[in-house]
Amino acid sequence: MQEKGPKIVIIGAGSYFFGRKLIWAMNHLEGLANGHLALVDTDPQTLETMRRLAEKAKEGSQASYTVSATTDYRKAIPDANFVILSFSNRNAHYRGIDVNVSAKSGIRMCSGDTIGPGGVFRALREFPQVMEIARAVEEICPNAWLINYINPSSVFGIALSKHTKTKSLALCDSLHLPNANYRFMELIGLDRKDVEDFSMRIAGVNHFTWMLECSFKGEDMMPRVHAALRHLGQSETDDLAKAAFNKRIAAQLADVYGVIPVCVAHTKEYLPYWQGYGPLVDIEETPPLKLFEHEYRQDQTDTFMQETADYGSGKLPIAEFHEKEKSDHATDLIQAIWNDSGRHLYVNVPNQGSVPNMAEDALLELECVCDKNGANPIPAPEMPVGLNGLQRQVLDTHELTVEAYIRKDRSLLLRALAVDPIVNSLAAAEKALVDLYEAEKEALEDWIAAPESKKSSEKLSFTPSQSVDLGMTEGNR
């Protein structure tokens, strides 16, 4: 173990999900407490709030880390061991536009941050900064681990792994171990103290992950998990969009695919079944998705930041912060790499044969052994037929989004939306692309704009003879 702790740079220090947890970790996680925490945020007021909290948190703890703060990430990253991307451009505001504008094209999103037009446009809003920072890491601190914690995590994971020379990893907090194990153990009435006897194998594209195996002391627990979800789902009531009917939907999907979705709050958005299509909507077991409540998320964010400021100023006792906060998926990954611990965590990495019937380079969320070499996926079962195709479709959408941005090619962007599993017509794909660009163009690059209509004189005028059988109408006679 190193005598000196790592230099950890967080770009987006005011992150709703991560900034405070990283500060807590610097005070409590072995190996980190004598490192250097470099805070970066483009908002000077938010940056000062987080700096005060970091300094205040050291009071009463045994930590000896140093703190720096800057609005210029290039000043923060020299000699960095870890650079974490955890920022977003007016998250709640633009997600509100994404979900409401897309709904006018018949596309319903309960989260809107990874799949559908919401996922594509969130990526487009953050891409310039993500790739600019990656180039700077290549130049200034090429040995640093670049950890993406921005949605769509899979999109940026693919971009960083295929189009940069950084040592990159992509994260999501939905499958944090051991909490993911505890969640399913408690669902079927097992005591979490027996976690060493409990095993799951989970795999899939981020937010579209599935429990392929589950056992306790060698006994198959999949039927018990399925039955528990079915039972609890019968009494579910309507809720916020991401939480509504999740157990019921999980049971329905397990009925169909024979394996169990483990991130249902997002997975239900990846499928067309709850989009409100077709004549049988009224008799569906589960109603169409509700739209993401962006106003509620903004209220949560504002309350969170006020509480953070109160901890830093002393209005709230810092002891409460130390007691209330806890470790996080990304902080645990950093610790595992720095301490070379070999801890198992779920990370988005290239498949590398872990799921044997999926492509080697498919970016999947897999259980990994995490040590000084990064995140190394362990073997998982095959992806069931049917789900395998859906996984490929989701990956195609993400990969097309990446290639569209890299090439600045609007036609590939339209193709990404046309391939997307919840876009049900080419007209909807084009309308969503046009309308979202118009609504958000202040945050987007202009290559995304619709091209001018071609003049009628430029249109093809050739009409084949009616006597020529092109085999396009009657099929095989």
LUMMIZA-170001 format. One line per 10 residues: their letters; for each residue x, y, z of C-alpha. Coordinates in Angstrom, 2 decimals. Example, Ala and Ser with C-alpha at 12.3 -4.5 7.8 and 13.67 -1.06 7.14 Angstrom:
as = 12.30/-4.50/7.80; 13.67/-1.06/7.14
***
This chain:
mqekgpkivi = 0.00/0.00/0.00; 1.29/3.44/-0.89; 2.33/5.83/1.87; 0.79/8.76/0.04; -2.78/8.72/-1.14; -3.94/9.35/-4.70; -4.67/12.63/-6.39; -8.34/12.47/-7.31; -9.82/15.10/-9.62; -13.59/15.42/-9.83
igagsyffgr = -14.82/17.46/-12.78; -18.32/18.42/-11.74; -17.65/18.79/-8.01; -21.22/19.90/-7.39; -22.59/16.64/-8.79; -25.93/15.73/-7.26; -24.88/12.09/-7.03; -21.16/12.07/-6.39; -19.44/15.20/-5.08; -20.44/14.78/-1.45
kliwamnhle = -19.75/11.05/-1.46; -16.23/11.61/-2.71; -15.59/14.11/0.07; -16.92/11.60/2.60; -14.68/8.89/1.13; -11.58/11.05/1.48; -12.26/11.09/5.21; -13.14/7.44/5.71; -11.74/5.04/3.08; -8.40/3.41/3.73
glanghlalv = -5.75/4.58/1.29; -7.55/7.78/0.27; -7.46/9.85/3.46; -3.93/11.23/2.91; -4.35/12.01/-0.77; -5.20/15.16/-2.71; -8.78/16.07/-3.61; -8.95/18.44/-6.59; -12.39/19.98/-7.04; -13.40/21.36/-10.44
dtdpqtletm = -16.68/23.07/-11.28; -17.56/25.76/-13.80; -19.87/27.48/-11.28; -17.68/29.45/-8.82; -20.39/29.50/-6.15; -20.92/25.74/-6.31; -17.16/25.22/-6.30; -16.76/27.29/-3.14; -19.60/25.40/-1.46; -17.87/22.08/-2.12
rrlaekakeg = -14.45/23.41/-1.07; -15.86/24.57/2.25; -17.49/21.20/2.82; -14.24/19.36/2.05; -12.27/21.53/4.48; -14.96/21.33/7.15; -15.21/17.54/6.82; -11.56/17.20/7.82; -12.40/18.70/11.21; -12.89/15.88/13.66
sqasytvsat = -11.72/13.17/11.26; -8.26/11.66/11.15; -7.88/12.48/7.47; -4.93/14.51/6.22; -5.85/15.00/2.57; -5.26/18.32/0.87; -7.90/20.22/-1.08; -7.64/22.41/-4.15; -10.41/24.04/-6.15; -10.49/25.57/-9.62
tdyrkaipda = -12.87/26.32/-12.47; -10.17/25.26/-14.99; -9.80/21.48/-15.19; -6.47/21.78/-17.00; -4.97/23.31/-13.86; -6.29/20.42/-11.75; -5.28/17.33/-13.70; -1.44/17.42/-13.72; -0.13/14.39/-11.78; -3.68/13.06/-11.31
nfvilsfsnr = -4.15/9.38/-10.51; -7.90/9.48/-11.12; -10.04/11.91/-13.12; -13.79/11.52/-12.61; -16.33/12.98/-15.03; -19.49/13.76/-13.10; -21.08/16.83/-14.68; -24.13/17.72/-16.72; -25.46/20.78/-18.47; -28.63/21.87/-16.59
nahyrgidvn = -29.66/18.26/-16.12; -33.27/18.61/-14.97; -34.02/21.47/-17.36; -32.93/19.68/-20.52; -34.33/16.32/-19.48; -37.67/18.04/-19.09; -37.40/19.27/-22.68; -36.25/15.83/-23.87; -39.17/13.92/-22.39; -41.91/16.41/-23.22
vsaksgirmc = -40.82/17.12/-26.79; -40.30/13.41/-27.49; -43.76/12.61/-26.13; -45.21/14.76/-28.93; -43.67/12.26/-31.35; -45.22/9.33/-29.45; -42.05/8.42/-27.53; -42.51/8.13/-23.76; -39.49/8.22/-21.44; -39.63/7.73/-17.66
sgdtigpggv = -36.01/8.84/-17.26; -34.75/10.08/-20.61; -31.03/9.94/-19.88; -29.78/6.85/-21.72; -32.09/5.44/-24.42; -34.55/7.08/-26.79; -34.15/10.67/-28.00; -33.41/11.70/-24.42; -30.35/9.47/-24.28; -29.12/10.60/-27.68
fralrefpqv = -29.52/14.30/-26.93; -28.05/14.11/-23.46; -24.98/12.53/-25.04; -24.83/15.25/-27.68; -24.98/17.98/-25.02; -22.09/16.53/-22.98; -19.95/15.04/-25.76; -17.82/18.12/-26.57; -16.67/18.50/-22.96; -16.17/14.76/-22.42
meiaraveei = -13.94/14.39/-25.45; -12.06/17.64/-24.81; -11.22/16.49/-21.28; -10.18/13.07/-22.56; -7.72/14.69/-24.98; -6.32/16.77/-22.13; -5.88/13.66/-19.98; -4.01/11.99/-22.85; -1.69/14.99/-23.02; -1.24/16.03/-19.38
cpnawlinyi = -1.76/12.95/-17.19; -1.72/9.92/-19.52; -1.32/7.44/-16.66; -4.47/8.58/-14.88; -7.62/6.48/-14.79; -10.43/8.40/-16.49; -13.70/7.31/-14.90; -16.93/8.33/-16.59; -19.90/8.79/-14.27; -22.09/10.67/-16.76
npssvfgial = -25.14/9.21/-18.48; -25.48/7.73/-20.97; -22.64/5.77/-19.41; -22.51/3.18/-22.18; -22.30/5.82/-24.92; -19.40/7.61/-23.28; -17.77/4.32/-22.32; -17.79/3.26/-25.97; -16.48/6.65/-27.12; -13.64/6.72/-24.59
skhtktksla = -12.59/3.11/-25.22; -12.68/3.34/-29.02; -11.70/6.93/-29.72; -9.21/7.91/-27.03; -5.96/6.53/-25.62; -7.01/7.01/-21.99; -7.27/4.27/-19.38; -11.02/4.64/-19.11; -13.80/2.95/-17.17; -17.53/3.71/-17.19
lcdslhlpna = -19.74/3.46/-14.14; -23.34/3.38/-12.98; -24.43/3.21/-9.34; -27.40/0.88/-9.83; -25.46/-2.34/-9.14; -23.23/-1.33/-6.26; -21.89/-4.36/-4.39; -22.68/-5.63/-1.84; -25.89/-3.55/-1.86; -27.22/-5.23/-5.02
nyrfmeligl = -26.85/-8.61/-3.30; -28.53/-7.34/-0.15; -31.47/-5.99/-2.14; -32.33/-9.37/-3.66; -31.58/-11.31/-0.50; -34.06/-9.19/1.43; -36.61/-9.57/-1.38; -36.71/-13.34/-0.81; -36.33/-13.26/2.98; -32.64/-14.09/3.36
drkdvedfsm = -30.50/-12.52/6.06; -27.80/-10.23/4.67; -25.29/-11.68/7.14; -25.29/-14.76/4.89; -24.17/-12.78/1.85; -21.09/-14.98/1.37; -23.43/-17.88/0.52; -25.40/-15.79/-2.01; -24.36/-15.48/-5.64; -25.71/-13.67/-8.69
riagvnhftw = -24.53/-13.39/-12.26; -25.75/-10.21/-13.91; -24.91/-8.92/-17.38; -26.14/-6.58/-20.09; -25.79/-3.10/-21.49; -25.91/-0.46/-18.77; -29.51/0.08/-17.56; -30.55/-3.01/-19.56; -29.02/-5.58/-17.21; -30.45/-8.98/-16.30
mlecsfkged = -29.98/-11.56/-13.57; -28.92/-14.64/-15.50; -28.23/-16.81/-12.45; -28.95/-16.57/-8.72; -28.20/-19.10/-6.00; -27.98/-19.47/-2.23; -25.85/-22.26/-0.79; -25.94/-23.89/-4.22; -29.74/-23.79/-4.58; -31.29/-21.98/-7.55
mmprvhaalr = -33.04/-18.82/-6.27; -34.35/-17.55/-9.61; -37.87/-18.99/-9.08; -38.09/-17.41/-5.61; -37.00/-14.01/-6.88; -39.51/-14.23/-9.73; -42.33/-15.27/-7.38; -41.54/-12.48/-4.91; -41.64/-9.87/-7.66; -44.93/-11.23/-8.96
hlgqsetddl = -46.48/-11.21/-5.47; -45.32/-7.72/-4.52; -46.17/-6.35/-7.95; -49.85/-7.20/-7.47; -50.19/-4.53/-4.79; -48.04/-1.83/-6.40; -49.61/1.59/-6.79; -48.77/4.43/-9.14; -45.63/6.34/-8.18; -43.01/8.65/-9.59
akaafnkria = -42.17/7.74/-13.18; -38.98/5.78/-12.53; -40.49/3.87/-9.59; -43.96/3.13/-10.95; -44.88/-0.58/-11.25; -41.28/-1.78/-11.28; -41.88/-5.11/-9.53; -44.89/-5.85/-11.72; -42.91/-5.07/-14.86; -39.95/-7.15/-13.64
aqladvygvi = -42.25/-10.14/-13.18; -43.81/-9.65/-16.62; -40.42/-9.54/-18.28; -39.24/-12.59/-16.35; -42.34/-14.42/-17.59; -41.32/-13.68/-21.19; -37.53/-13.95/-21.14; -36.91/-16.45/-18.35; -34.38/-14.17/-16.64; -34.93/-11.16/-14.38
pvcvahtkey = -34.28/-7.46/-15.06; -32.31/-5.83/-12.24; -32.52/-2.15/-13.18; -36.22/-1.94/-13.96; -36.52/1.81/-13.39; -34.50/2.19/-16.59; -35.03/-1.15/-18.36; -38.77/-0.55/-18.78; -37.85/2.52/-20.86; -35.74/0.38/-23.23
lpywqgygpl = -38.71/-1.61/-24.49; -41.76/-0.69/-26.60; -44.26/-2.54/-24.41; -45.23/0.44/-22.22; -45.15/3.11/-24.90; -48.92/3.17/-25.38; -48.84/1.74/-28.91; -51.59/-0.29/-30.54; -55.26/-1.08/-29.96; -54.81/-3.17/-26.76
vdieetpplk = -53.35/-0.50/-24.48; -56.44/-0.43/-22.28; -56.11/-4.10/-21.33; -52.37/-4.12/-20.66; -51.41/-5.32/-17.19; -49.29/-2.20/-16.74; -50.20/1.28/-18.04; -47.96/3.33/-20.36; -44.90/4.97/-18.85; -45.24/8.25/-17.05
lfeheyrqdq = -42.87/11.02/-18.09; -39.82/11.88/-15.97; -40.71/14.57/-13.41; -37.95/17.07/-14.12; -39.39/19.69/-11.75; -39.19/17.24/-8.86; -35.56/16.43/-9.71; -34.73/20.15/-9.77; -36.33/20.60/-6.35; -34.30/17.66/-5.03
tdtfmqetad = -31.10/19.15/-6.44; -31.77/22.58/-4.96; -32.54/21.11/-1.52; -29.42/18.96/-1.70; -27.17/21.90/-2.54; -28.63/24.01/0.25; -27.96/21.23/2.73; -24.41/20.92/1.37; -23.86/24.65/1.89; -25.21/24.38/5.44
ygsgklpiae = -22.72/21.62/6.28; -19.86/23.69/4.92; -20.89/26.84/6.80; -21.48/25.05/10.10; -25.22/25.73/10.10; -25.66/21.95/10.15; -23.27/19.86/12.26; -20.51/18.25/10.22; -20.83/15.18/12.43; -24.22/14.63/10.83
fhekeksdha = -22.58/14.68/7.39; -20.07/12.02/8.45; -22.86/9.86/9.86; -25.37/10.40/7.06; -23.19/9.97/3.97; -21.59/6.71/2.89; -19.29/5.24/0.32; -20.21/5.13/-3.35; -19.65/2.90/-6.34; -17.00/5.17/-7.85
tdliqaiwnd = -15.19/5.78/-4.56; -15.07/2.04/-3.94; -13.66/1.46/-7.43; -10.98/4.10/-6.87; -10.05/2.52/-3.55; -9.94/-0.98/-5.08; -7.61/0.14/-7.87; -5.39/2.24/-5.61; -5.09/-0.44/-2.92; -4.92/-3.29/-5.47
sgrhlyvnvp = -7.59/-5.05/-3.42; -9.27/-7.28/-6.02; -12.71/-6.23/-4.83; -15.64/-7.31/-7.00; -17.67/-4.44/-8.46; -19.90/-3.96/-11.49; -18.23/-1.84/-14.17; -19.03/-1.09/-17.82; -16.19/-2.71/-19.75; -15.66/-4.50/-23.10
nqgsvpnmae = -17.09/-8.01/-22.83; -13.78/-9.77/-23.63; -15.56/-13.14/-23.76; -17.23/-12.87/-20.37; -20.69/-13.42/-21.92; -19.71/-16.10/-24.43; -22.40/-15.49/-27.04; -21.91/-11.71/-27.23; -19.28/-9.75/-29.14; -15.83/-9.36/-27.59
dallelecvc = -15.99/-5.56/-27.81; -19.61/-5.18/-26.61; -19.54/-2.69/-23.73; -21.43/-4.46/-20.95; -22.00/-3.91/-17.25; -20.27/-6.92/-15.71; -19.02/-8.09/-12.36; -15.29/-7.39/-12.37; -12.25/-8.03/-10.22; -10.94/-4.52/-9.56
dknganpipa = -7.25/-4.04/-8.84; -4.26/-2.00/-9.99; -4.86/-3.22/-13.54; -8.39/-1.82/-13.63; -11.63/-3.80/-13.92; -11.35/-7.38/-15.20; -14.67/-9.09/-16.03; -15.40/-12.55/-14.70; -17.27/-15.23/-16.70; -21.05/-14.95/-17.00
pempvglngl = -23.70/-17.20/-18.56; -24.86/-16.82/-22.14; -27.40/-14.10/-22.88; -30.74/-15.82/-23.70; -31.91/-15.87/-27.29; -34.28/-12.93/-27.77; -32.57/-10.80/-25.16; -29.31/-11.16/-27.03; -30.86/-9.47/-30.06; -32.29/-6.68/-27.94
qrqvldthel = -28.88/-6.12/-26.34; -27.35/-5.80/-29.81; -30.06/-3.32/-30.83; -29.35/-1.14/-27.81; -25.61/-1.30/-28.45; -26.18/-0.37/-32.10; -28.11/2.72/-30.99; -25.30/3.73/-28.64; -22.53/3.00/-31.15; -24.32/4.95/-33.89
tveayirkdr = -24.66/7.91/-31.51; -20.91/7.78/-30.88; -20.03/7.53/-34.58; -22.48/10.31/-35.48; -20.76/12.63/-33.02; -17.22/11.66/-33.99; -17.96/12.12/-37.72; -20.39/15.06/-37.22; -22.81/13.09/-39.39; -26.49/13.89/-39.00
slllralavd = -27.54/10.92/-41.14; -25.94/8.55/-38.61; -27.75/10.38/-35.84; -31.06/9.81/-37.59; -30.10/6.16/-38.02; -29.39/5.90/-34.29; -32.92/7.09/-33.56; -34.40/4.85/-36.26; -32.67/1.82/-34.68; -33.65/2.85/-31.15
pivnslaaae = -36.03/0.26/-29.63; -38.70/2.76/-28.50; -38.88/4.83/-31.70; -41.70/3.32/-33.75; -41.56/5.23/-37.03; -39.13/7.09/-39.27; -41.38/10.14/-39.07; -41.10/10.08/-35.27; -37.31/9.77/-35.49; -37.00/12.75/-37.82
kalvdlyeae = -39.50/14.87/-35.91; -37.81/14.22/-32.57; -34.43/15.07/-34.10; -35.69/18.34/-35.61; -37.79/19.43/-32.64; -35.19/18.65/-29.97; -32.48/20.48/-31.88; -34.71/23.55/-32.19; -35.59/23.42/-28.48; -31.99/22.92/-27.29
kealedwiaa = -29.75/24.40/-29.99; -28.06/26.77/-27.53; -26.50/23.64/-25.97; -25.77/21.74/-29.21; -23.39/21.84/-32.15; -24.88/23.13/-35.40; -24.13/20.03/-37.51; -27.20/18.47/-35.87; -29.52/21.00/-37.56; -31.77/19.75/-40.35
peskkssekl = -30.35/20.41/-43.85; -32.27/22.68/-46.17; -34.81/20.89/-48.34; -33.50/20.04/-51.75; -34.98/21.92/-54.65; -37.56/19.96/-56.60; -35.35/20.18/-59.70; -32.69/18.19/-57.85; -35.01/15.32/-57.07; -34.74/12.08/-59.02
sftpsqsvdl = -37.27/12.03/-61.84; -36.68/8.51/-63.18; -39.82/6.35/-63.13; -39.47/2.68/-64.05; -41.74/1.29/-66.73; -44.91/-0.22/-65.36; -44.20/-3.30/-67.46; -41.03/-4.08/-65.51; -41.66/-6.53/-62.68; -39.51/-5.42/-59.75
gmtegnr = -40.99/-8.00/-57.39; -42.09/-5.23/-55.02; -45.84/-5.68/-54.91; -46.99/-9.25/-55.09; -44.06/-11.11/-53.56; -43.34/-14.67/-54.62; -46.14/-15.92/-56.77
***
